[in-house]
Amino acid sequence: MKRYLNKRNLTRARNDLKDTNEKSIEIRNSDIKSILKVWSKLQKNKINKYDEFYNVCLYSSIVTRDISMLWNDYSLTDNETKKNLYGRLLSMTIIEFLDDINGLLGRNLRIELESNNMSEFISELNDVNKKFSTVKKQNNKELRLIRNNSAAHKSKKAKDLINFTENIHFENLHKISVEVSEANIQLNKLTTEVIYKINERINIEHLRKKVIQ
């Protein structure tokens, strides 16, 4: 009886967690739509001087959502085959993100911030970029091995693929996911501050135009 109750409580807890995760996905999707809407509106008004910035916002939001979804799927399933698949996909998503994010937070974005008189954000931007670089450097070999040998199915030798897939261990996956999430939280805080400043400027410009008219 006790075992039955424990199992039922565990099932209930997992269902509650799934519901929470679904709500979290809805919130993230709403954020992504909001960013896209604002960026599209700016471009429609021929304001393209923030394109690099909004591209970073959108890209990091999409990947953060995907990493969160894959981690939840990986954590919640009891099926070993599914857990293995989600772990491989999560590893591939993280390494692809780490490959891309350094370039997106690099020279072009810094130039754009400087040209828009937002140099005060560059130091924090460099700090976030270094954090992503550190996560990549510390985990690059492990993540790339998983990506190249099983997640992306680069090997065409079926036996090697099966052997590698069956023997993958994901001991560090939670730690890596947390480190990426922490760096993303810092990036999100920074981009939120920049968005406030952009909105401030656009509102001021709009008021000036009204006064002139």
PyRosetta script that sets phi, psi and omega in degrees:
from pyrosetta import init, pose_from_sequence

init()
pose = pose_from_sequence("MKRYLNKRNLTRARNDLKDTNEKSIEIRNSDIKSILKVWSKLQKNKINKYDEFYNVCLYSSIVTRDISMLWNDYSLTDNETKKNLYGRLLSMTIIEFLDDINGLLGRNLRIELESNNMSEFISELNDVNKKFSTVKKQNNKELRLIRNNSAAHKSKKAKDLINFTENIHFENLHKISVEVSEANIQLNKLTTEVIYKINERINIEHLRKKVIQ")
pose.set_psi(1, -43.4)
pose.set_omega(1, 179.7)
pose.set_phi(2, -62.3)
pose.set_psi(2, -41.8)
pose.set_omega(2, 179.4)
pose.set_phi(3, -63.9)
pose.set_psi(3, -39.5)
pose.set_omega(3, 179.3)
pose.set_phi(4, -63.0)
pose.set_psi(4, -43.9)
pose.set_omega(4, 179.7)
pose.set_phi(5, -64.7)
pose.set_psi(5, -40.4)
pose.set_omega(5, 178.5)
pose.set_phi(6, -62.8)
pose.set_psi(6, -41.4)
pose.set_omega(6, 179.7)
pose.set_phi(7, -65.9)
pose.set_psi(7, -40.8)
pose.set_omega(7, 179.6)
pose.set_phi(8, -66.0)
pose.set_psi(8, -39.5)
pose.set_omega(8, 177.9)
pose.set_phi(9, -65.1)
pose.set_psi(9, -39.0)
pose.set_omega(9, 178.4)
pose.set_phi(10, -65.2)
pose.set_psi(10, -43.1)
pose.set_omega(10, 178.3)
pose.set_phi(11, -61.8)
pose.set_psi(11, -42.8)
pose.set_omega(11, 179.3)
pose.set_phi(12, -63.6)
pose.set_psi(12, -42.5)
pose.set_omega(12, -179.9)
pose.set_phi(13, -63.1)
pose.set_psi(13, -40.1)
pose.set_omega(13, 179.7)
pose.set_phi(14, -68.0)
pose.set_psi(14, -38.5)
pose.set_omega(14, 177.5)
pose.set_phi(15, -65.2)
pose.set_psi(15, -39.9)
pose.set_omega(15, 177.1)
pose.set_phi(16, -62.7)
pose.set_psi(16, -40.7)
pose.set_omega(16, 179.6)
pose.set_phi(17, -65.9)
pose.set_psi(17, -39.2)
pose.set_omega(17, 177.5)
pose.set_phi(18, -62.0)
pose.set_psi(18, -42.1)
pose.set_omega(18, 178.4)
pose.set_phi(19, -61.9)
pose.set_psi(19, -42.9)
pose.set_omega(19, 178.8)
pose.set_phi(20, -62.1)
pose.set_psi(20, -42.5)
pose.set_omega(20, 179.8)
pose.set_phi(21, -63.5)
pose.set_psi(21, -39.7)
pose.set_omega(21, 178.9)
pose.set_phi(22, -62.9)
pose.set_psi(22, -41.8)
pose.set_omega(22, 178.4)
pose.set_phi(23, -65.1)
pose.set_psi(23, -38.8)
pose.set_omega(23, 178.8)
pose.set_phi(24, -62.7)
pose.set_psi(24, -41.0)
pose.set_omega(24, 178.4)
pose.set_phi(25, -63.5)
pose.set_psi(25, -41.4)
pose.set_omega(25, 178.8)
pose.set_phi(26, -60.9)
pose.set_psi(26, -42.8)
pose.set_omega(26, 179.4)
pose.set_phi(27, -63.7)
pose.set_psi(27, -44.4)
pose.set_omega(27, 179.8)
pose.set_phi(28, -63.7)
pose.set_psi(28, -41.4)
pose.set_omega(28, 178.8)
pose.set_phi(29, -64.0)
pose.set_psi(29, -37.3)
pose.set_omega(29, 177.7)
pose.set_phi(30, -64.2)
pose.set_psi(30, -41.3)
pose.set_omega(30, 177.6)
pose.set_phi(31, -62.2)
pose.set_psi(31, -43.1)
pose.set_omega(31, 179.8)
pose.set_phi(32, -61.9)
pose.set_psi(32, -44.2)
pose.set_omega(32, 178.8)
pose.set_phi(33, -63.6)
pose.set_psi(33, -37.9)
pose.set_omega(33, 179.9)
pose.set_phi(34, -64.8)
pose.set_psi(34, -45.2)
pose.set_omega(34, 178.6)
pose.set_phi(35, -61.6)
pose.set_psi(35, -45.6)
pose.set_omega(35, -179.8)
pose.set_phi(36, -62.2)
pose.set_psi(36, -39.9)
pose.set_omega(36, -179.4)
pose.set_phi(37, -63.3)
pose.set_psi(37, -46.4)
pose.set_omega(37, -179.9)
pose.set_phi(38, -63.8)
pose.set_psi(38, -46.5)
pose.set_omega(38, -179.7)
pose.set_phi(39, -61.1)
pose.set_psi(39, -43.8)
pose.set_omega(39, 179.6)
pose.set_phi(40, -62.7)
pose.set_psi(40, -38.5)
pose.set_omega(40, 179.5)
pose.set_phi(41, -65.5)
pose.set_psi(41, -41.1)
pose.set_omega(41, 177.6)
pose.set_phi(42, -61.7)
pose.set_psi(42, -46.5)
pose.set_omega(42, -179.2)
pose.set_phi(43, -64.6)
pose.set_psi(43, -36.0)
pose.set_omega(43, 177.9)
pose.set_phi(44, -62.3)
pose.set_psi(44, -32.9)
pose.set_omega(44, 178.4)
pose.set_phi(45, -91.2)
pose.set_psi(45, 16.4)
pose.set_omega(45, 176.7)
pose.set_phi(46, 61.1)
pose.set_psi(46, 32.4)
pose.set_omega(46, 174.2)
pose.set_phi(47, -104.4)
pose.set_psi(47, 99.2)
pose.set_omega(47, -175.2)
pose.set_phi(48, -111.5)
pose.set_psi(48, 6.3)
pose.set_omega(48, -174.1)
pose.set_phi(49, -77.1)
pose.set_psi(49, -2.7)
pose.set_omega(49, 177.9)
pose.set_phi(50, -115.9)
pose.set_psi(50, 16.5)
pose.set_omega(50, -173.7)
pose.set_phi(51, -60.9)
pose.set_psi(51, -44.7)
pose.set_omega(51, 179.9)
pose.set_phi(52, -59.4)
pose.set_psi(52, -44.0)
pose.set_omega(52, -177.8)
pose.set_phi(53, -63.8)
pose.set_psi(53, -49.7)
pose.set_omega(53, -177.6)
pose.set_phi(54, -68.2)
pose.set_psi(54, -29.2)
pose.set_omega(54, 175.1)
pose.set_phi(55, -64.3)
pose.set_psi(55, -42.2)
pose.set_omega(55, 177.1)
pose.set_phi(56, -63.1)
pose.set_psi(56, -44.8)
pose.set_omega(56, 179.0)
pose.set_phi(57, -56.4)
pose.set_psi(57, -48.9)
pose.set_omega(57, -177.0)
pose.set_phi(58, -66.9)
pose.set_psi(58, -45.3)
pose.set_omega(58, -178.6)
pose.set_phi(59, -61.8)
pose.set_psi(59, -48.5)
pose.set_omega(59, -177.8)
pose.set_phi(60, -65.8)
pose.set_psi(60, -35.3)
pose.set_omega(60, 178.5)
pose.set_phi(61, -66.0)
pose.set_psi(61, -42.4)
pose.set_omega(61, 179.7)
pose.set_phi(62, -63.7)
pose.set_psi(62, -47.2)
pose.set_omega(62, -177.0)
pose.set_phi(63, -69.3)
pose.set_psi(63, -37.6)
pose.set_omega(63, 177.2)
pose.set_phi(64, -60.0)
pose.set_psi(64, -43.0)
pose.set_omega(64, 176.5)
pose.set_phi(65, -60.7)
pose.set_psi(65, -45.9)
pose.set_omega(65, -177.7)
pose.set_phi(66, -64.8)
pose.set_psi(66, -41.7)
pose.set_omega(66, 179.1)
pose.set_phi(67, -63.5)
pose.set_psi(67, -42.2)
pose.set_omega(67, 179.0)
pose.set_phi(68, -62.2)
pose.set_psi(68, -44.3)
pose.set_omega(68, 179.7)
pose.set_phi(69, -63.4)
pose.set_psi(69, -45.0)
pose.set_omega(69, -179.1)
pose.set_phi(70, -66.5)
pose.set_psi(70, -39.0)
pose.set_omega(70, 178.6)
pose.set_phi(71, -63.8)
pose.set_psi(71, -41.8)
pose.set_omega(71, 178.8)
pose.set_phi(72, -63.4)
pose.set_psi(72, -44.2)
pose.set_omega(72, 178.0)
pose.set_phi(73, -61.6)
pose.set_psi(73, -42.4)
pose.set_omega(73, 179.8)
pose.set_phi(74, -63.2)
pose.set_psi(74, -41.7)
pose.set_omega(74, -175.1)
pose.set_phi(75, -75.0)
pose.set_psi(75, -34.5)
pose.set_omega(75, -170.7)
pose.set_phi(76, -86.9)
pose.set_psi(76, -24.8)
pose.set_omega(76, -175.0)
pose.set_phi(77, -78.0)
pose.set_psi(77, 144.0)
pose.set_omega(77, 174.0)
pose.set_phi(78, -98.0)
pose.set_psi(78, -11.3)
pose.set_omega(78, -178.6)
pose.set_phi(79, -78.5)
pose.set_psi(79, 119.4)
pose.set_omega(79, -174.3)
pose.set_phi(80, -64.2)
pose.set_psi(80, -36.0)
pose.set_omega(80, 179.2)
pose.set_phi(81, -65.5)
pose.set_psi(81, -43.6)
pose.set_omega(81, 178.0)
pose.set_phi(82, -65.6)
pose.set_psi(82, -43.1)
pose.set_omega(82, -179.8)
pose.set_phi(83, -59.6)
pose.set_psi(83, -41.7)
pose.set_omega(83, 178.7)
pose.set_phi(84, -63.1)
pose.set_psi(84, -44.3)
pose.set_omega(84, 179.7)
pose.set_phi(85, -63.8)
pose.set_psi(85, -48.0)
pose.set_omega(85, -179.3)
pose.set_phi(86, -63.4)
pose.set_psi(86, -36.6)
pose.set_omega(86, 178.2)
pose.set_phi(87, -64.6)
pose.set_psi(87, -41.0)
pose.set_omega(87, 178.8)
pose.set_phi(88, -67.5)
pose.set_psi(88, -43.5)
pose.set_omega(88, 179.2)
pose.set_phi(89, -65.1)
pose.set_psi(89, -38.0)
pose.set_omega(89, 177.9)
pose.set_phi(90, -64.6)
pose.set_psi(90, -43.8)
pose.set_omega(90, 178.1)
pose.set_phi(91, -60.7)
pose.set_psi(91, -42.4)
pose.set_omega(91, -179.6)
pose.set_phi(92, -66.6)
pose.set_psi(92, -42.9)
pose.set_omega(92, -180.0)
pose.set_phi(93, -62.3)
pose.set_psi(93, -41.8)
pose.set_omega(93, -178.9)
pose.set_phi(94, -65.9)
pose.set_psi(94, -46.7)
pose.set_omega(94, -176.7)
pose.set_phi(95, -68.0)
pose.set_psi(95, -36.0)
pose.set_omega(95, 176.8)
pose.set_phi(96, -64.8)
pose.set_psi(96, -40.8)
pose.set_omega(96, 178.7)
pose.set_phi(97, -63.6)
pose.set_psi(97, -45.9)
pose.set_omega(97, -179.7)
pose.set_phi(98, -65.6)
pose.set_psi(98, -31.4)
pose.set_omega(98, 175.5)
pose.set_phi(99, -64.6)
pose.set_psi(99, -38.0)
pose.set_omega(99, -172.7)
pose.set_phi(100, -88.7)
pose.set_psi(100, -36.7)
pose.set_omega(100, -167.4)
pose.set_phi(101, -65.8)
pose.set_psi(101, -34.4)
pose.set_omega(101, -179.8)
pose.set_phi(102, -60.9)
pose.set_psi(102, -41.8)
pose.set_omega(102, 178.2)
pose.set_phi(103, -67.2)
pose.set_psi(103, -39.6)
pose.set_omega(103, -179.3)
pose.set_phi(104, -67.3)
pose.set_psi(104, -29.4)
pose.set_omega(104, 179.3)
pose.set_phi(105, -94.0)
pose.set_psi(105, 8.6)
pose.set_omega(105, -172.5)
pose.set_phi(106, -91.7)
pose.set_psi(106, -138.6)
pose.set_omega(106, -167.5)
pose.set_phi(107, -55.1)
pose.set_psi(107, -49.9)
pose.set_omega(107, -175.4)
pose.set_phi(108, -61.4)
pose.set_psi(108, -40.4)
pose.set_omega(108, 179.5)
pose.set_phi(109, -68.9)
pose.set_psi(109, -39.5)
pose.set_omega(109, 177.8)
pose.set_phi(110, -62.3)
pose.set_psi(110, -43.5)
pose.set_omega(110, 178.3)
pose.set_phi(111, -61.1)
pose.set_psi(111, -42.7)
pose.set_omega(111, 180.0)
pose.set_phi(112, -62.5)
pose.set_psi(112, -43.8)
pose.set_omega(112, 178.8)
pose.set_phi(113, -62.5)
pose.set_psi(113, -43.8)
pose.set_omega(113, 179.1)
pose.set_phi(114, -62.1)
pose.set_psi(114, -44.7)
pose.set_omega(114, -178.0)
pose.set_phi(115, -67.5)
pose.set_psi(115, -21.9)
pose.set_omega(115, 178.1)
pose.set_phi(116, -98.7)
pose.set_psi(116, 15.7)
pose.set_omega(116, 179.9)
pose.set_phi(117, 56.1)
pose.set_psi(117, 46.5)
pose.set_omega(117, 178.2)
pose.set_phi(118, -125.6)
pose.set_psi(118, 37.6)
pose.set_omega(118, -176.5)
pose.set_phi(119, -63.9)
pose.set_psi(119, -20.0)
pose.set_omega(119, -178.7)
pose.set_phi(120, -64.7)
pose.set_psi(120, -16.3)
pose.set_omega(120, -179.0)
pose.set_phi(121, -93.4)
pose.set_psi(121, -8.1)
pose.set_omega(121, -172.4)
pose.set_phi(122, -68.6)
pose.set_psi(122, -39.1)
pose.set_omega(122, -179.9)
pose.set_phi(123, -61.0)
pose.set_psi(123, -45.3)
pose.set_omega(123, 178.0)
pose.set_phi(124, -65.7)
pose.set_psi(124, -37.7)
pose.set_omega(124, 177.8)
pose.set_phi(125, -60.9)
pose.set_psi(125, -45.1)
pose.set_omega(125, 179.0)
pose.set_phi(126, -62.8)
pose.set_psi(126, -37.3)
pose.set_omega(126, 179.5)
pose.set_phi(127, -64.4)
pose.set_psi(127, -44.7)
pose.set_omega(127, 177.9)
pose.set_phi(128, -62.4)
pose.set_psi(128, -43.0)
pose.set_omega(128, -179.4)
pose.set_phi(129, -61.6)
pose.set_psi(129, -38.9)
pose.set_omega(129, 177.7)
pose.set_phi(130, -64.5)
pose.set_psi(130, -36.8)
pose.set_omega(130, 179.1)
pose.set_phi(131, -64.0)
pose.set_psi(131, -44.8)
pose.set_omega(131, 177.3)
pose.set_phi(132, -62.7)
pose.set_psi(132, -40.2)
pose.set_omega(132, 179.1)
pose.set_phi(133, -62.4)
pose.set_psi(133, -39.6)
pose.set_omega(133, 179.9)
pose.set_phi(134, -65.6)
pose.set_psi(134, -44.5)
pose.set_omega(134, 178.1)
pose.set_phi(135, -59.7)
pose.set_psi(135, -43.3)
pose.set_omega(135, -179.6)
pose.set_phi(136, -64.9)
pose.set_psi(136, -45.5)
pose.set_omega(136, -177.7)
pose.set_phi(137, -62.2)
pose.set_psi(137, -41.2)
pose.set_omega(137, -176.5)
pose.set_phi(138, -73.0)
pose.set_psi(138, -26.1)
pose.set_omega(138, -173.0)
pose.set_phi(139, -122.8)
pose.set_psi(139, 5.7)
pose.set_omega(139, -173.5)
pose.set_phi(140, -57.7)
pose.set_psi(140, -48.1)
pose.set_omega(140, -175.4)
pose.set_phi(141, -61.4)
pose.set_psi(141, -47.0)
pose.set_omega(141, -177.8)
pose.set_phi(142, -65.5)
pose.set_psi(142, -48.2)
pose.set_omega(142, -178.2)
pose.set_phi(143, -66.1)
pose.set_psi(143, -41.1)
pose.set_omega(143, -177.8)
pose.set_phi(144, -68.8)
pose.set_psi(144, -34.2)
pose.set_omega(144, 177.8)
pose.set_phi(145, -62.4)
pose.set_psi(145, -44.8)
pose.set_omega(145, 178.5)
pose.set_phi(146, -65.3)
pose.set_psi(146, -45.5)
pose.set_omega(146, -178.7)
pose.set_phi(147, -60.7)
pose.set_psi(147, -48.8)
pose.set_omega(147, -174.2)
pose.set_phi(148, -72.6)
pose.set_psi(148, -33.8)
pose.set_omega(148, -172.5)
pose.set_phi(149, -96.7)
pose.set_psi(149, -14.9)
pose.set_omega(149, -178.9)
pose.set_phi(150, -145.7)
pose.set_psi(150, -47.8)
pose.set_omega(150, -174.5)
pose.set_phi(151, -63.5)
pose.set_psi(151, -45.3)
pose.set_omega(151, -178.6)
pose.set_phi(152, -91.0)
pose.set_psi(152, -1.1)
pose.set_omega(152, 179.1)
pose.set_phi(153, 53.1)
pose.set_psi(153, 42.3)
pose.set_omega(153, -179.8)
pose.set_phi(154, -70.5)
pose.set_psi(154, -29.6)
pose.set_omega(154, 177.4)
pose.set_phi(155, -74.9)
pose.set_psi(155, 133.1)
pose.set_omega(155, 178.4)
pose.set_phi(156, -97.3)
pose.set_psi(156, 0.7)
pose.set_omega(156, 178.7)
pose.set_phi(157, -92.2)
pose.set_psi(157, 107.4)
pose.set_omega(157, -171.9)
pose.set_phi(158, -59.0)
pose.set_psi(158, -41.0)
pose.set_omega(158, -178.7)
pose.set_phi(159, -65.2)
pose.set_psi(159, -41.7)
pose.set_omega(159, 178.5)
pose.set_phi(160, -63.5)
pose.set_psi(160, -39.3)
pose.set_omega(160, -179.5)
pose.set_phi(161, -64.0)
pose.set_psi(161, -44.9)
pose.set_omega(161, 179.4)
pose.set_phi(162, -64.3)
pose.set_psi(162, -47.0)
pose.set_omega(162, -179.3)
pose.set_phi(163, -60.7)
pose.set_psi(163, -45.2)
pose.set_omega(163, -178.8)
pose.set_phi(164, -65.9)
pose.set_psi(164, -43.9)
pose.set_omega(164, -178.5)
pose.set_phi(165, -61.3)
pose.set_psi(165, -41.7)
pose.set_omega(165, -177.2)
pose.set_phi(166, -72.1)
pose.set_psi(166, -20.6)
pose.set_omega(166, -176.0)
pose.set_phi(167, -107.9)
pose.set_psi(167, 12.2)
pose.set_omega(167, 178.2)
pose.set_phi(168, -71.2)
pose.set_psi(168, 137.8)
pose.set_omega(168, 174.0)
pose.set_phi(169, -120.5)
pose.set_psi(169, 135.3)
pose.set_omega(169, -174.7)
pose.set_phi(170, -112.9)
pose.set_psi(170, 38.9)
pose.set_omega(170, -176.0)
pose.set_phi(171, -57.5)
pose.set_psi(171, -34.6)
pose.set_omega(171, -174.9)
pose.set_phi(172, -96.3)
pose.set_psi(172, 1.5)
pose.set_omega(172, -173.0)
pose.set_phi(173, -64.7)
pose.set_psi(173, -39.4)
pose.set_omega(173, 178.8)
pose.set_phi(174, -63.5)
pose.set_psi(174, -45.9)
pose.set_omega(174, -180.0)
pose.set_phi(175, -60.8)
pose.set_psi(175, -44.6)
pose.set_omega(175, -179.1)
pose.set_phi(176, -64.5)
pose.set_psi(176, -44.0)
pose.set_omega(176, -180.0)
pose.set_phi(177, -61.2)
pose.set_psi(177, -40.6)
pose.set_omega(177, 179.3)
pose.set_phi(178, -64.7)
pose.set_psi(178, -44.3)
pose.set_omega(178, -179.3)
pose.set_phi(179, -62.3)
pose.set_psi(179, -42.9)
pose.set_omega(179, 177.8)
pose.set_phi(180, -64.3)
pose.set_psi(180, -42.1)
pose.set_omega(180, -179.8)
pose.set_phi(181, -63.8)
pose.set_psi(181, -40.7)
pose.set_omega(181, 179.8)
pose.set_phi(182, -63.5)
pose.set_psi(182, -42.0)
pose.set_omega(182, 177.6)
pose.set_phi(183, -66.1)
pose.set_psi(183, -37.3)
pose.set_omega(183, 178.6)
pose.set_phi(184, -67.4)
pose.set_psi(184, -35.4)
pose.set_omega(184, 177.1)
pose.set_phi(185, -63.0)
pose.set_psi(185, -43.2)
pose.set_omega(185, 177.6)
pose.set_phi(186, -63.4)
pose.set_psi(186, -41.1)
pose.set_omega(186, 177.9)
pose.set_phi(187, -63.7)
pose.set_psi(187, -41.0)
pose.set_omega(187, -179.5)
pose.set_phi(188, -64.0)
pose.set_psi(188, -39.7)
pose.set_omega(188, 177.0)
pose.set_phi(189, -62.2)
pose.set_psi(189, -42.9)
pose.set_omega(189, 179.8)
pose.set_phi(190, -64.6)
pose.set_psi(190, -47.4)
pose.set_omega(190, -178.2)
pose.set_phi(191, -64.9)
pose.set_psi(191, -33.1)
pose.set_omega(191, 177.0)
pose.set_phi(192, -62.8)
pose.set_psi(192, -42.2)
pose.set_omega(192, 177.7)
pose.set_phi(193, -63.2)
pose.set_psi(193, -41.4)
pose.set_omega(193, 179.5)
pose.set_phi(194, -65.5)
pose.set_psi(194, -41.7)
pose.set_omega(194, 179.6)
pose.set_phi(195, -60.7)
pose.set_psi(195, -42.7)
pose.set_omega(195, 177.2)
pose.set_phi(196, -57.7)
pose.set_psi(196, -42.5)
pose.set_omega(196, -178.8)
pose.set_phi(197, -67.6)
pose.set_psi(197, -41.5)
pose.set_omega(197, 178.1)
pose.set_phi(198, -61.4)
pose.set_psi(198, -46.5)
pose.set_omega(198, 179.8)
pose.set_phi(199, -60.9)
pose.set_psi(199, -40.4)
pose.set_omega(199, 177.6)
pose.set_phi(200, -57.3)
pose.set_psi(200, -49.1)
pose.set_omega(200, -177.6)
pose.set_phi(201, -64.7)
pose.set_psi(201, -43.2)
pose.set_omega(201, -179.2)
pose.set_phi(202, -63.4)
pose.set_psi(202, -40.5)
pose.set_omega(202, 178.7)
pose.set_phi(203, -64.2)
pose.set_psi(203, -41.4)
pose.set_omega(203, 179.1)
pose.set_phi(204, -64.2)
pose.set_psi(204, -44.7)
pose.set_omega(204, 178.9)
pose.set_phi(205, -62.0)
pose.set_psi(205, -39.3)
pose.set_omega(205, 179.2)
pose.set_phi(206, -63.9)
pose.set_psi(206, -42.0)
pose.set_omega(206, 178.1)
pose.set_phi(207, -64.6)
pose.set_psi(207, -39.9)
pose.set_omega(207, 179.1)
pose.set_phi(208, -61.6)
pose.set_psi(208, -43.7)
pose.set_omega(208, 179.6)
pose.set_phi(209, -62.4)
pose.set_psi(209, -37.7)
pose.set_omega(209, 179.3)
pose.set_phi(210, -65.8)
pose.set_psi(210, -40.8)
pose.set_omega(210, -179.6)
pose.set_phi(211, -63.7)
pose.set_psi(211, -43.0)
pose.set_omega(211, 180.0)
pose.set_phi(212, -63.5)
pose.set_psi(212, -40.0)
pose.set_omega(212, -179.5)
pose.set_phi(213, -68.9)
pose.dump_pdb("model.pdb")
